[in-house]
Amino acid sequence: MKGPTWVDAHCHLFLHDDEPAAVIARAEAQGVTWMMVPGVDVATSRQAAALAARFPDRLRWSAGLHPHDAERWPQERDDIAELAAAAAAIGECGLDYYRNLSPPDAQREAFSDQLRLGAELDKPVIVHCRDAFDDVFDAIERAALGERAVMHCWTGGPRWTKRFRELGVTFSFAGPVAFTTGDTVRRGAAEAPPGRVMVETDTPYLAPPPHRQEANEPGYVPLVGAALAGVFGVDPGQVATWTTATAARVFGSPRP
């Protein structure tokens, strides 16, 4: 009997050491039908676009500037905007006050502009949020993108999940929801509307158990889905149905 089918809503295939065709084939063997490949700057956004052109029925791609490199926004803004016009989504963008590799002011400017770009192009925006819940919340509230604001690798607890839930955002869960240390993430996930949830790997980072010491890859996304099924108290197949439908609605499926 055929198992459930999945979508990996966030995987940086261009950062995996293995040939993309091999990674995609392994994912397909695990029931992963398609994947979203987000850029993190101009160069990787172009790489994501090239990969999607090679595998048009397996990949979607996005163009954006990660908060770590937000200082480069004045130089990359025009190229990101041009790429975004052809992409399925904007991002990965957002705020990261944990590492602060770019000054917070530069991060906020780049994030605000990319949220505006998403609104202008009527495309979803993939949002990175680390130790920046207040400012990310305010920015998304102003942007009023609804479910087109995709909270990538969501790790908020119940309080923040409830608050963001009221903005109508989409929550995308990654490996941390399956970690032994992931109780706060799981309690937060329990507050997320099942119809506005996706699963992702964030390849090559944050591999779920039992692959914690390995490079992550899309073939592991069913493990994230299984952890989420435990949170919701349903069969993993139900989570696969919910999350695949949400991914297709938000990003548009590349599959006929």
RAUR-V822756 format. One record per backbone hydrogen bond with DSSP energy under -1.0 kcal/mol. CO is the residue of the C=O (numbers start at 1). NH is the residue of the N-H. If there is no record, write none. Layout:
# RAUR-V822756
((CO,NH) (CO,NH))
This chain:
# RAUR-V822756
((6,33) (8,36) (10,201) (10,202) (11,13) (12,15) (13,16) (19,23) (20,24) (21,25) (22,26) (23,27) (24,28) (25,29) (27,30) (27,32) (28,31) (31,6) (34,8) (35,60) (36,11) (37,62) (40,66) (41,45) (42,46) (43,47) (44,48) (45,49) (46,50) (47,51) (48,52) (49,53) (50,54) (51,55) (55,58) (55,59) (58,35) (60,37) (61,88) (62,39) (63,91) (66,69) (67,70) (69,72) (70,73) (72,76) (73,77) (76,80) (77,81) (78,82) (79,83) (80,84) (81,85) (83,86) (89,63) (90,126) (93,128) (95,130) (96,100) (103,107) (104,108) (105,109) (106,110) (107,111) (108,112) (109,113) (110,114) (111,115) (112,116) (113,117) (114,118) (115,119) (116,120) (117,121) (118,123) (124,90) (125,150) (126,93) (127,152) (128,95) (130,97) (132,136) (133,137) (134,138) (135,139) (136,140) (137,141) (138,142) (139,143) (140,144) (145,148) (146,149) (148,125) (149,170) (150,127) (150,152) (151,172) (157,161) (158,162) (159,163) (160,164) (161,165) (162,166) (164,167) (164,169) (165,168) (170,151) (171,198) (172,154) (173,200) (174,177) (175,178) (179,182) (182,186) (183,187) (184,188) (185,189) (186,190) (188,191) (189,192) (193,196) (196,171) (198,173) (199,9) (202,205) (203,12) (204,216) (208,211) (211,214) (217,220) (218,221) (220,223) (221,225) (222,226) (223,227) (224,228) (225,229) (226,230) (227,231) (228,232) (229,233) (229,234) (235,238) (235,239) (236,240) (237,241) (238,242) (239,243) (240,244) (241,245) (242,246) (243,247) (244,248) (245,249) (246,250) (247,251))
